[in-house]
């Protein structure tokens, strides 16, 4: 099926989705979660084919991002069931006012219509995005990366079973079959078919959508996330936070890419950082972190000298840029110059320093004494997420159900004229 044909099918299904009751949508989502678990063997077999084809062409951390296993499929099903438990945003009255004329004006949340998502090689995005779009009352068009296409197709086949079981049109969920750049361009310019486009992936994909789309776009995802270790930090806490933010899953957008260290504690803290991220991990048989050091840090510990681009790079790997700064204000200034506005953290016991950092760092999520890895719809209580918006209009941070609706004004009168 061509991309144009599936866009027509999605547009044809959006009215049925907009009119579907909360009960019907929740029934469909529950059936979708059940179908994922029931068809686990087929999904894993398809994923193995994707892994076999990708091995040797992408990095080990990106292979991990692509890989599915029974626990990850169970997590996908759990995420859908969590969306079932969330309030239905469609139809909610956001504000109500009665004017002196007697008219009653209600600002009412309504579905977007057709939501298209372009994403890269993360199969779990397939189920997360579909569940959120459908619960919000919209049809959903998915365009995944070529490395994960077999996995995505198997997942979508299971999800369509759930839609059908609840009496909703299977056409409300579409997977683009063409994985060339041409299909992405079609979605970006599908005026009259796509009501909202959401890119999830690397900087190149996001920039291509922002620069070329003629349909509305929400910019998501690129995460050059910073952790600033202040002079008043509990250093053991800081080590735990940095290791978690860098190493728990380095291929995701909320992983830390830069560690800023207050000059007042750099000579004490940096050797501990190297011991934790390099020496200890090597001794444990784990992948060590390559530390890319600015000039001041390189005078204290050994590592790779940072190049001019290292503080502006989303590594998505076991690589961490390290810089020594002169206190919280210098940390804030560095983040302002290099951050992508995703997630940034301070580790400190100094409440005033923390308040300055939280007030001045202009990112979608700012943290005090916690890992940036918490920037996630599930961790924020939104269920699974559509992505992390790094823009400021309409949606910012983890995008849940509310961000997938627009609104209209419903006005009731008794014959008033102006």
URURJO-V713562 format. One record per run of one state. SS is the DSSP state (@ for helix, = for strand, . for the rest). FROM is the first residue (numbers start at 1). LEN is the number of residues. If there is no record, write none. Layout:
SS:FROM:LEN + SS:FROM:LEN
This chain:
.:1:2 + @:3:17 + .:20:2 + @:22:17 + .:39:1 + @:40:15 + =:55:1 + .:56:2 + =:58:1 + .:59:1 + @:60:7 + .:67:3 + @:70:16 + .:86:7 + =:93:6 + .:99:5 + =:104:8 + .:112:2 + =:114:6 + .:120:3 + @:123:13 + .:136:3 + =:139:5 + .:144:2 + @:146:20 + .:166:4 + @:170:3 + =:173:3 + .:176:5 + @:181:8 + .:189:7 + =:196:5 + .:201:2 + @:203:10 + .:213:4 + =:217:2 + .:219:1 + =:220:1 + .:221:4 + =:225:5 + .:230:5 + @:235:13 + .:248:8 + =:256:7 + @:263:21 + .:284:6 + =:290:4 + .:294:1 + @:295:4 + .:299:5 + =:304:2 + .:306:4 + @:310:3 + .:313:6 + =:319:7 + .:326:1 + @:327:12 + .:339:4 + =:343:5 + .:348:3 + @:351:10 + .:361:4 + =:365:4 + .:369:3 + @:372:3 + .:375:13 + =:388:2 + .:390:7 + =:397:2 + .:399:3 + @:402:3 + =:405:8 + .:413:6
